[in-house]
Amino acid sequence: MTPDAPRPTLAEELLLLCFDPDSGRKLMRAGHSSAYGVAGAALAELRLAGRVVEEHGRVRVTNPLPPPDDPLLAAALESLAQPGKDAKRGGPRTARWVRSASGRLEEAWLARLAESGAVRVETRRFLGLFPYRHASVGPVDLTTAARRRFELARRGGFADPRARALAALASAIGISGSLCPGWGRRPERQAMRRLVRTDWAARAVHKNVMSDNADGGGGAADGGGGGDGGG
């Protein structure tokens, strides 16, 4: 990232961390964990901007205007502030919103990364019949820089709120084992798990990932369970 380039959103950073910069492949197995992570990252970004809070398991919009400069964050905020039963009750259930918004948000952020050349998104067919979307690292390597930024934040103990949010989300979707591999770094993965428990956006992501795992939907998570994410 050049000095005058805009800072990547948390969703972009998380997606970049989901890819192995050497193989170009996505780290996690088939599943929706990265999509849940993107939705959680949007919530975390809006929270850091003072736009939303969580109360009693629901997301409440506290500052809708003016809309965020980023159009994808603006769309996410608008969906949270839509009138209806959820608004009267204090806002949508956090975990439910993460699940419902995850697909469209991941698709939108992947499209943005594809425009920059950071990822390549292709439509493939399972058994030659069923179409599915396949994403891999594109010709412009932004994953290595994202890994470098994450490593610097890790060395600093995830000192700032943005770094802590990213670490919690990474653990919630199950990639801390790839970012901090080996038995010797198990305490770091455990520390990232603890961040999940104190971050309501990451907890909502983790809840959805674990629900899918229980249903056999795939996509490992290490955000609050008993495993240590690849140790």
C-alpha positions in Angstrom: 0.0 0.0 0.0 1.5 3.3 -1.1 1.5 6.2 1.4 -1.2 8.1 -0.5 -3.4 5.0 -1.0 -6.6 4.7 1.0 -6.4 2.4 4.0 -8.1 -0.9 3.2 -11.3 -1.5 5.0 -11.4 -4.3 7.7 -13.4 -6.4 5.2 -10.7 -6.0 2.6 -7.9 -6.8 5.0 -9.7 -9.9 6.3 -10.3 -11.2 2.8 -6.7 -10.7 1.8 -5.7 -12.6 4.9 -7.9 -15.5 3.8 -5.6 -16.3 0.9 -2.2 -18.0 1.0 0.2 -15.6 -0.8 2.4 -18.5 -2.0 -0.2 -20.9 -3.4 -2.9 -18.2 -4.1 -5.5 -20.5 -2.7 -8.1 -19.7 0.0 -7.1 -21.0 3.4 -10.4 -22.3 4.6 -12.4 -25.3 3.4 -15.6 -24.8 1.5 -18.1 -23.0 3.6 -19.3 -19.5 4.4 -16.9 -18.5 7.1 -15.1 -15.9 5.1 -18.5 -14.4 4.1 -19.6 -14.2 7.8 -16.2 -12.6 8.5 -16.8 -9.9 5.9 -20.2 -9.1 7.4 -18.7 -9.0 10.9 -15.9 -6.8 9.5 -18.5 -4.3 8.2 -20.1 -4.2 11.7 -16.7 -3.7 13.3 -15.8 -0.9 10.9 -19.1 0.9 11.6 -18.6 0.4 15.3 -15.1 1.9 15.2 -16.6 4.9 13.3 -19.1 5.4 16.1 -22.1 4.4 13.9 -23.5 1.4 15.6 -23.6 -0.3 19.0 -24.9 -3.7 20.2 -27.6 -3.8 22.8 -29.1 -7.0 24.1 -27.9 -9.0 21.1 -29.2 -6.4 18.5 -27.3 -3.9 16.4 -28.6 -0.4 16.9 -27.6 2.4 14.5 -26.6 5.5 16.5 -25.3 7.8 13.8 -26.8 7.2 10.3 -26.0 10.6 8.7 -24.1 11.5 6.8 -23.6 8.1 5.2 -20.0 6.7 5.2 -17.8 7.7 2.3 -17.3 4.1 1.4 -20.3 3.0 -0.6 -20.2 -0.6 0.6 -20.1 0.5 4.3 -22.9 3.0 3.5 -25.0 0.1 2.1 -24.4 -2.0 5.1 -25.4 0.8 7.4 -28.5 1.5 5.5 -29.6 -2.2 5.7 -29.1 -2.0 9.5 -31.3 1.2 9.7 -34.2 0.0 7.6 -37.6 0.6 9.2 -39.6 -2.4 10.3 -40.1 -4.7 13.3 -36.4 -5.1 13.9 -36.0 -1.3 14.1 -38.8 -1.1 16.6 -37.2 -3.8 18.7 -33.8 -2.0 18.8 -32.4 -3.3 15.5 -31.7 -6.7 13.9 -30.3 -9.6 15.8 -26.5 -9.3 15.3 -25.8 -13.0 14.4 -28.9 -13.1 12.2 -27.9 -10.0 10.3 -24.4 -11.4 9.8 -25.8 -14.5 8.3 -28.3 -12.7 6.0 -25.9 -10.0 4.8 -22.8 -12.2 4.5 -23.3 -13.4 0.9 -23.9 -10.1 -0.8 -21.3 -8.3 1.2 -18.6 -10.8 0.5 -19.5 -10.7 -3.2 -19.3 -6.9 -3.2 -15.9 -6.7 -1.5 -14.5 -9.5 -3.6 -15.6 -7.6 -6.7 -13.8 -4.5 -5.4 -10.6 -6.6 -4.8 -11.0 -8.1 -8.3 -11.1 -4.6 -9.8 -7.8 -3.8 -8.2 -6.3 -7.1 -9.5 -5.8 -8.5 -5.9 -8.1 -11.5 -6.5 -9.4 -13.4 -9.4 -13.0 -14.6 -9.2 -14.2 -17.3 -11.6 -17.3 -19.3 -12.1 -16.7 -23.0 -12.1 -19.0 -26.0 -12.1 -19.1 -28.9 -9.6 -19.4 -32.2 -11.4 -19.8 -30.1 -14.6 -23.3 -29.1 -13.5 -23.5 -26.9 -10.5 -22.0 -23.4 -10.8 -20.0 -22.0 -7.9 -17.7 -19.1 -7.4 -14.0 -19.7 -7.1 -11.7 -17.0 -5.8 -7.9 -16.9 -5.8 -5.0 -14.4 -5.6 -4.9 -12.2 -8.6 -2.0 -10.7 -10.5 -1.5 -7.8 -8.1 -0.1 -9.2 -4.8 -1.8 -7.4 -2.0 -1.9 -10.5 0.3 1.8 -10.3 1.2 1.4 -6.7 2.3 -1.7 -7.6 4.3 0.2 -10.4 6.0 3.0 -7.9 6.8 0.6 -5.4 8.4 -1.0 -8.2 10.4 2.4 -9.3 11.6 3.4 -5.8 12.7 0.1 -5.5 14.6 0.7 -8.9 16.2 4.2 -7.8 17.3 2.7 -4.8 18.8 0.2 -6.9 20.8 -2.8 -5.7 18.7 -2.5 -2.5 20.6 -5.1 -0.4 18.7 -8.9 -1.2 18.5 -8.7 -1.8 14.7 -5.9 -4.3 15.0 -7.8 -6.1 17.8 -11.0 -6.2 15.7 -9.1 -7.8 12.8 -7.4 -10.3 15.0 -10.7 -11.3 16.6 -12.4 -11.7 13.2 -9.4 -13.8 11.9 -9.8 -16.1 14.8 -13.5 -16.3 14.5 -13.3 -17.6 10.9 -10.6 -20.0 11.7 -7.4 -18.6 10.0 -5.3 -17.8 13.1 -3.5 -21.2 12.7 -2.3 -20.0 9.3 -1.4 -16.5 10.4 0.3 -17.8 13.6 1.4 -21.4 12.8 3.2 -23.9 15.0 3.0 -25.1 18.6 5.3 -22.3 19.8 2.7 -19.7 18.8 -0.2 -21.4 20.5 -0.4 -18.7 23.2 -0.8 -16.1 20.4 -3.7 -18.0 18.9 -5.2 -18.4 22.4 -4.9 -14.6 22.9 -6.7 -14.1 19.6 -9.5 -16.4 20.8 -9.9 -14.3 23.9 -10.4 -11.2 21.7 -13.4 -12.9 20.1 -15.1 -13.2 23.4 -14.8 -9.5 24.0 -15.8 -8.3 20.5 -19.5 -8.6 19.7 -19.1 -8.5 16.0 -16.6 -11.3 16.0 -18.8 -13.3 18.4 -21.7 -13.1 16.0 -19.4 -14.3 13.2 -18.1 -17.2 15.3 -21.7 -18.2 16.3 -22.6 -18.6 12.6 -19.4 -20.5 11.7 -19.9 -22.9 14.6 -23.6 -23.3 13.7 -22.5 -24.4 10.2 -19.9 -26.7 11.6 -22.5 -28.4 13.8 -24.7 -28.8 10.7 -21.7 -30.2 8.7 -21.3 -27.1 6.6 -17.5 -26.9 6.9 -15.3 -24.0 7.6 -13.2 -24.3 10.7 -13.3 -21.8 13.5 -11.1 -21.3 16.5 -12.7 -18.2 17.9 -14.1 -19.6 21.1 -14.0 -23.4 21.0 -11.6 -25.8 22.3 -9.1 -26.0 19.4 -6.2 -23.7 18.9 -6.5 -23.1 15.2 -3.9 -25.3 13.8 -1.5 -25.8 16.6 
